Amino acid sequence: MTTVASPLSIRLLPETAESEGASVQMAKQVAPTPAGSGGMTLYFEQKVPRRIHETTREWSVSLYPTTRSTHRERLALERLTHAREALRHCVDFDPDRYGGAAVIAGTRFPVSQVLAELAEGASIVDLAEDLSLDRAKLSQVLSVLSAYLDRPR
Amino acid sequence: VITFQFDENASSYKTAAACDAGGLAKVALFPDEWRGKRIKDRQVLARFLPGANPFVTGDASMIHEHPEYIPELHAGLLVVSPPTDRVRTTTRQFIKETIDALKKRFPGWDRASFRNSILVLRDDERVQLWEVRSGKPELLEEFHVAKPEICKRLQSILAERASRGTVEALSEPAAADARPAELKPN
Protein backbone atom coordinates (compact mmCIF):
# COMPACT_ATOMS: atom_id res chain seq x y z
CA MET A 1 0.00 0.00 0.00
CA THR A 2 1.14 3.50 -0.60
CA THR A 3 2.07 5.76 2.22
CA VAL A 4 -0.20 8.73 2.20
CA ALA A 5 0.32 11.81 4.29
CA SER A 6 -2.76 11.58 6.40
CA PRO A 7 -3.85 12.49 9.88
CA LEU A 8 -4.01 8.86 10.92
CA SER A 9 -1.71 6.16 9.73
CA ILE A 10 -0.69 2.76 10.95
CA ARG A 11 2.91 1.76 10.78
CA LEU A 12 4.49 -1.59 11.51
CA LEU A 13 7.64 -1.57 13.53
CA PRO A 14 10.24 -3.70 11.72
CA GLU A 15 12.21 -4.52 14.84
CA THR A 16 9.21 -6.11 16.54
CA ALA A 17 8.50 -8.45 13.67
CA GLU A 18 11.41 -10.77 14.17
CA SER A 19 9.49 -13.68 15.59
CA GLU A 20 6.84 -15.36 13.57
CA GLY A 21 3.26 -15.42 14.63
CA ALA A 22 0.04 -13.77 13.84
CA SER A 23 -1.38 -11.72 16.62
CA VAL A 24 -1.61 -8.02 16.41
CA GLN A 25 -1.59 -6.34 19.75
CA MET A 26 -3.14 -3.09 20.80
CA ALA A 27 -1.62 0.12 19.66
CA LYS A 28 1.57 0.41 21.61
CA GLN A 29 2.49 3.91 20.90
CA VAL A 30 0.78 6.95 19.48
CA ALA A 31 2.81 9.72 17.99
CA PRO A 32 2.17 12.73 15.80
CA THR A 33 2.73 12.16 12.11
CA PRO A 34 5.77 13.84 10.66
CA ALA A 35 5.58 16.99 8.61
CA GLY A 36 2.97 18.48 10.90
CA SER A 37 0.06 16.90 9.12
CA GLY A 38 -1.97 17.27 12.26
CA GLY A 39 -2.57 13.56 12.68
CA MET A 40 -0.86 10.72 14.43
CA THR A 41 0.79 7.42 13.73
CA LEU A 42 -0.21 4.34 15.63
CA TYR A 43 2.65 1.97 16.27
CA PHE A 44 1.64 -1.61 16.71
CA GLU A 45 3.58 -4.35 18.31
CA GLN A 46 3.00 -6.85 15.58
CA LYS A 47 4.11 -10.33 14.83
CA VAL A 48 3.81 -11.16 11.19
CA PRO A 49 5.37 -13.80 8.98
CA ARG A 50 8.70 -12.49 7.80
CA ARG A 51 7.67 -12.86 4.18
CA ILE A 52 4.59 -10.72 4.74
CA HIS A 53 6.49 -8.38 6.94
CA GLU A 54 8.90 -7.60 4.16
CA THR A 55 6.11 -6.51 1.92
CA THR A 56 4.22 -4.61 4.58
CA ARG A 57 7.19 -2.97 6.25
CA GLU A 58 6.38 0.37 4.76
CA TRP A 59 2.66 0.31 4.55
CA SER A 60 0.42 2.88 5.99
CA VAL A 61 -3.32 2.96 5.94
CA SER A 62 -4.93 6.21 5.19
CA LEU A 63 -8.15 6.39 7.09
CA TYR A 64 -8.81 10.07 6.94
CA PRO A 65 -7.23 11.71 3.97
CA THR A 66 -9.21 14.88 4.41
CA THR A 67 -10.26 15.17 8.03
CA ARG A 68 -8.14 16.26 10.95
CA SER A 69 -10.68 15.96 13.70
CA THR A 70 -9.25 14.48 16.87
CA HIS A 71 -12.72 13.28 17.75
CA ARG A 72 -12.76 11.19 14.60
CA GLU A 73 -9.28 9.95 15.31
CA ARG A 74 -10.37 8.73 18.70
CA LEU A 75 -13.38 6.98 17.19
CA ALA A 76 -11.19 5.48 14.50
CA LEU A 77 -8.76 4.11 17.04
CA GLU A 78 -11.60 2.65 19.04
CA ARG A 79 -13.14 1.03 15.97
CA LEU A 80 -9.82 -0.25 14.75
CA THR A 81 -9.00 -1.77 18.11
CA HIS A 82 -12.28 -3.66 18.23
CA ALA A 83 -12.04 -4.69 14.59
CA ARG A 84 -8.53 -6.03 15.09
CA GLU A 85 -9.61 -7.97 18.14
CA ALA A 86 -12.57 -9.44 16.27
CA LEU A 87 -10.35 -10.24 13.30
CA ARG A 88 -8.16 -12.40 15.50
CA HIS A 89 -11.11 -14.66 16.19
CA CYS A 90 -12.19 -15.27 12.62
CA VAL A 91 -9.04 -14.92 10.51
CA ASP A 92 -5.70 -16.70 10.86
CA PHE A 93 -2.35 -15.44 9.60
CA ASP A 94 -0.15 -18.49 9.79
CA PRO A 95 3.12 -18.53 7.85
CA ASP A 96 2.82 -22.31 7.61
CA ARG A 97 -0.68 -22.32 6.21
CA TYR A 98 -1.52 -21.36 2.65
CA GLY A 99 1.73 -19.46 2.34
CA GLY A 100 0.88 -17.10 5.19
CA ALA A 101 -2.16 -15.62 3.47
CA ALA A 102 -5.07 -14.46 5.62
CA VAL A 103 -7.33 -17.51 5.84
CA ILE A 104 -10.70 -18.21 7.45
CA ALA A 105 -9.88 -19.34 10.98
CA GLY A 106 -8.95 -23.01 11.15
CA THR A 107 -9.07 -23.55 7.40
CA ARG A 108 -6.84 -23.33 4.35
CA PHE A 109 -9.34 -21.04 2.67
CA PRO A 110 -7.98 -17.56 1.89
CA VAL A 111 -10.07 -14.53 2.79
CA SER A 112 -9.07 -13.02 -0.56
CA GLN A 113 -10.89 -15.87 -2.28
CA VAL A 114 -14.06 -15.21 -0.27
CA LEU A 115 -14.07 -11.62 -1.50
CA ALA A 116 -13.26 -12.63 -5.08
CA GLU A 117 -15.99 -15.28 -5.08
CA LEU A 118 -18.51 -12.68 -3.88
CA ALA A 119 -17.27 -10.30 -6.57
CA GLU A 120 -18.01 -13.02 -9.13
CA GLY A 121 -21.59 -13.20 -7.92
CA ALA A 122 -21.47 -16.04 -5.42
CA SER A 123 -23.49 -15.78 -2.23
CA ILE A 124 -22.38 -16.65 1.26
CA VAL A 125 -24.88 -19.50 1.31
CA ASP A 126 -23.48 -20.86 -1.96
CA LEU A 127 -19.91 -20.60 -0.72
CA ALA A 128 -20.72 -22.27 2.56
CA GLU A 129 -22.60 -25.13 0.95
CA ASP A 130 -20.34 -25.74 -2.02
CA LEU A 131 -17.06 -25.49 -0.17
CA SER A 132 -18.09 -26.85 3.23
CA LEU A 133 -17.36 -23.60 4.98
CA ASP A 134 -18.99 -22.30 8.12
CA ARG A 135 -21.60 -19.79 7.03
CA ALA A 136 -21.53 -17.90 10.32
CA LYS A 137 -17.76 -17.61 10.14
CA LEU A 138 -17.93 -16.26 6.59
CA SER A 139 -20.46 -13.62 7.65
CA GLN A 140 -18.34 -12.71 10.62
CA VAL A 141 -15.25 -12.20 8.47
CA LEU A 142 -17.13 -9.88 6.14
CA SER A 143 -18.65 -7.92 9.02
CA VAL A 144 -15.28 -7.47 10.65
CA LEU A 145 -13.66 -6.36 7.41
CA SER A 146 -16.50 -3.92 6.94
CA ALA A 147 -15.92 -2.49 10.40
CA TYR A 148 -12.22 -2.34 9.68
CA LEU A 149 -12.76 -0.19 6.62
CA ASP A 150 -15.53 1.91 8.05
CA ARG A 151 -15.16 5.59 8.91
CA PRO A 152 -16.68 6.21 12.29
CA ARG A 153 -18.71 9.42 12.37
CA VAL B 1 -10.33 -42.21 -15.15
CA ILE B 2 -7.85 -39.82 -13.59
CA THR B 3 -8.61 -38.55 -10.09
CA PHE B 4 -7.37 -35.17 -8.89
CA GLN B 5 -6.94 -34.44 -5.20
CA PHE B 6 -8.11 -30.88 -4.47
CA ASP B 7 -6.84 -28.57 -1.76
CA GLU B 8 -9.38 -27.09 0.65
CA ASN B 9 -9.91 -23.84 -1.25
CA ALA B 10 -10.71 -25.72 -4.46
CA SER B 11 -12.81 -28.48 -2.93
CA SER B 12 -16.12 -27.60 -4.52
CA TYR B 13 -18.97 -30.11 -4.58
CA LYS B 14 -20.19 -28.54 -7.82
CA THR B 15 -16.81 -29.03 -9.50
CA ALA B 16 -16.68 -32.62 -8.29
CA ALA B 17 -20.19 -33.25 -9.61
CA ALA B 18 -19.34 -31.67 -12.98
CA CYS B 19 -16.26 -33.88 -13.29
CA ASP B 20 -18.30 -36.95 -12.42
CA ALA B 21 -20.86 -36.01 -15.05
CA GLY B 22 -18.12 -35.50 -17.66
CA GLY B 23 -16.91 -39.02 -17.02
CA LEU B 24 -13.24 -38.28 -17.79
CA ALA B 25 -11.96 -37.24 -14.39
CA LYS B 26 -12.87 -37.41 -10.76
CA VAL B 27 -12.19 -35.03 -7.91
CA ALA B 28 -11.18 -36.14 -4.45
CA LEU B 29 -12.30 -33.40 -2.09
CA PHE B 30 -10.29 -32.20 0.89
CA PRO B 31 -10.83 -34.75 3.67
CA ASP B 32 -13.64 -33.84 6.06
CA GLU B 33 -11.59 -34.86 9.07
CA TRP B 34 -9.01 -32.20 8.13
CA ARG B 35 -11.42 -29.31 7.73
CA GLY B 36 -11.10 -26.64 10.37
CA LYS B 37 -8.02 -28.35 11.83
CA ARG B 38 -5.44 -25.69 10.92
CA ILE B 39 -3.73 -28.06 8.50
CA LYS B 40 -0.36 -26.73 7.47
CA ASP B 41 1.15 -26.68 3.99
CA ARG B 42 3.76 -29.29 4.81
CA GLN B 43 1.13 -31.65 6.23
CA VAL B 44 -0.84 -31.37 3.03
CA LEU B 45 2.20 -32.06 0.88
CA ALA B 46 3.29 -34.96 3.06
CA ARG B 47 -0.12 -36.54 2.83
CA PHE B 48 -1.05 -36.03 -0.79
CA LEU B 49 2.18 -36.07 -2.78
CA PRO B 50 3.08 -39.66 -1.92
CA GLY B 51 -0.47 -40.65 -2.91
CA ALA B 52 -1.80 -41.75 -6.26
CA ASN B 53 -3.70 -38.64 -7.33
CA PRO B 54 -2.20 -35.40 -8.63
CA PHE B 55 -2.70 -32.66 -6.05
CA VAL B 56 -4.37 -29.43 -7.20
CA THR B 57 -3.89 -26.28 -5.15
CA GLY B 58 -4.06 -22.52 -5.59
CA ASP B 59 -1.06 -21.98 -3.35
CA ALA B 60 1.97 -21.33 -5.54
CA SER B 61 4.18 -20.57 -2.55
CA MET B 62 4.18 -24.23 -1.52
CA ILE B 63 6.82 -25.05 -4.11
CA HIS B 64 9.13 -22.33 -2.86
CA GLU B 65 8.56 -22.58 0.87
CA HIS B 66 8.39 -26.32 1.37
CA PRO B 67 10.55 -27.96 -1.30
CA GLU B 68 11.82 -30.42 1.30
CA TYR B 69 8.33 -31.93 1.40
CA ILE B 70 8.27 -32.54 -2.33
CA PRO B 71 9.90 -35.93 -2.92
CA GLU B 72 11.63 -36.85 -6.14
CA LEU B 73 8.86 -39.26 -7.00
CA HIS B 74 5.40 -37.95 -6.32
CA ALA B 75 1.82 -38.02 -7.54
CA GLY B 76 2.07 -34.68 -9.34
CA LEU B 77 1.48 -31.15 -8.18
CA LEU B 78 -0.72 -28.77 -10.17
CA VAL B 79 -0.81 -25.16 -9.01
CA VAL B 80 -3.58 -23.03 -10.43
CA SER B 81 -2.52 -19.51 -9.74
CA PRO B 82 -3.26 -16.19 -11.39
CA PRO B 83 -0.33 -14.18 -12.69
CA THR B 84 0.72 -11.48 -10.26
CA ASP B 85 0.70 -8.75 -12.88
CA ARG B 86 -3.10 -8.64 -13.03
CA VAL B 87 -5.93 -8.06 -10.61
CA ARG B 88 -7.24 -11.57 -10.39
CA THR B 89 -7.66 -13.85 -7.43
CA THR B 90 -8.08 -17.60 -7.35
CA THR B 91 -11.73 -18.59 -7.28
CA ARG B 92 -13.66 -21.68 -8.29
CA GLN B 93 -14.43 -19.96 -11.58
CA PHE B 94 -10.77 -19.12 -12.15
CA ILE B 95 -9.72 -22.71 -11.47
CA LYS B 96 -12.41 -24.01 -13.82
CA GLU B 97 -11.53 -21.57 -16.61
CA THR B 98 -7.82 -22.32 -16.33
CA ILE B 99 -8.25 -26.09 -16.33
CA ASP B 100 -10.85 -25.95 -19.12
CA ALA B 101 -8.46 -23.91 -21.28
CA LEU B 102 -5.70 -26.44 -20.74
CA LYS B 103 -8.00 -29.35 -21.49
CA LYS B 104 -9.01 -27.75 -24.77
CA ARG B 105 -5.38 -27.47 -25.87
CA PHE B 106 -4.26 -30.77 -24.43
CA PRO B 107 -5.86 -33.70 -26.25
CA GLY B 108 -5.84 -36.82 -24.15
CA TRP B 109 -5.37 -34.88 -20.90
CA ASP B 110 -7.50 -37.44 -19.12
CA ARG B 111 -5.05 -40.17 -20.07
CA ALA B 112 -1.94 -38.13 -19.30
CA SER B 113 0.06 -38.78 -16.19
CA PHE B 114 1.20 -35.82 -14.13
CA ARG B 115 3.35 -38.04 -11.93
CA ASN B 116 6.65 -36.49 -10.86
CA SER B 117 5.78 -33.16 -12.51
CA ILE B 118 5.14 -29.83 -10.84
CA LEU B 119 3.05 -27.63 -13.10
CA VAL B 120 1.94 -24.07 -12.54
CA LEU B 121 -1.11 -23.40 -14.69
CA ARG B 122 -1.92 -19.85 -15.68
CA ASP B 123 -5.07 -18.59 -17.31
CA ASP B 124 -3.20 -17.23 -20.32
CA GLU B 125 -2.52 -20.72 -21.66
CA ARG B 126 0.95 -20.79 -20.23
CA VAL B 127 2.18 -23.72 -18.19
CA GLN B 128 5.35 -23.69 -16.14
CA LEU B 129 7.21 -26.88 -15.36
CA TRP B 130 9.12 -26.85 -12.07
CA GLU B 131 11.36 -29.33 -10.40
CA VAL B 132 12.93 -29.55 -6.96
CA ARG B 133 16.65 -30.12 -7.35
CA SER B 134 18.91 -30.49 -4.34
CA GLY B 135 16.14 -29.13 -2.18
CA LYS B 136 15.59 -26.03 -4.30
CA PRO B 137 12.77 -25.32 -6.72
CA GLU B 138 13.84 -24.60 -10.29
CA LEU B 139 11.77 -23.45 -13.23
CA LEU B 140 12.64 -25.87 -16.03
CA GLU B 141 10.55 -24.47 -18.84
CA GLU B 142 7.48 -22.46 -19.70
CA PHE B 143 5.14 -23.75 -22.37
CA HIS B 144 2.67 -21.72 -24.36
CA VAL B 145 0.19 -24.50 -24.95
CA ALA B 146 -1.87 -22.56 -27.49
CA LYS B 147 0.70 -23.74 -30.02
CA PRO B 148 0.03 -27.39 -30.87
CA GLU B 149 3.69 -28.35 -31.29
CA ILE B 150 4.54 -26.88 -27.87
CA CYS B 151 1.63 -28.70 -26.30
CA LYS B 152 2.83 -31.93 -27.88
CA ARG B 153 6.27 -31.33 -26.46
CA LEU B 154 4.82 -30.78 -23.00
CA GLN B 155 2.91 -34.03 -23.30
CA SER B 156 6.02 -35.99 -24.20
CA ILE B 157 7.96 -34.39 -21.32
CA LEU B 158 5.19 -35.30 -18.90
CA ALA B 159 5.19 -38.87 -20.20
CA GLU B 160 8.95 -39.11 -19.77
CA ARG B 161 8.79 -37.75 -16.23
CA ALA B 162 5.97 -40.13 -15.32
CA SER B 163 8.06 -43.05 -16.53
CA ARG B 164 10.78 -42.26 -13.98
CA GLY B 165 8.90 -44.24 -11.39
CA THR B 166 5.94 -44.25 -9.11
CA VAL B 167 5.57 -43.37 -5.49
CA GLU B 168 4.24 -46.84 -4.88
CA ALA B 169 7.61 -48.14 -6.01
CA LEU B 170 9.10 -46.84 -2.75
CA SER B 171 9.39 -49.49 -0.12
CA GLU B 172 7.17 -48.88 2.90
CA PRO B 173 10.04 -47.97 5.28
CA ALA B 174 11.43 -45.54 2.70
CA ALA B 175 8.05 -43.93 2.29
CA ALA B 176 7.71 -43.66 6.06
CA ASP B 177 11.12 -42.02 6.29
CA ALA B 178 10.09 -39.49 3.68
CA ARG B 179 7.21 -38.44 5.89
CA PRO B 180 7.80 -35.62 8.36
CA ALA B 181 8.24 -36.76 11.93
CA GLU B 182 5.13 -34.96 13.13
CA LEU B 183 2.97 -37.01 10.76
CA LYS B 184 4.43 -40.39 11.53
CA PRO B 185 2.13 -42.68 13.48
CA ASN B 186 3.09 -43.10 17.11
Interface residues (C-beta under 8 A of the other chain):
Chain A: R51 D92 D94 D96 R97 Y98 G99 G100 A101 G106 T107 R108 F109 P110 S112 Q113 L115 A116 E117 E120 A122 E129 D130 L131 S132 D134
Chain B: D7 E8 N9 S11 S12 Y13 K14 L29 F30 D32 R35 G36 K37 R38 I39 K40 D41 R42 V44 G58 D59 A60 S61 M62 E65 R88 T89 T90 T91 R92 Q93 F94
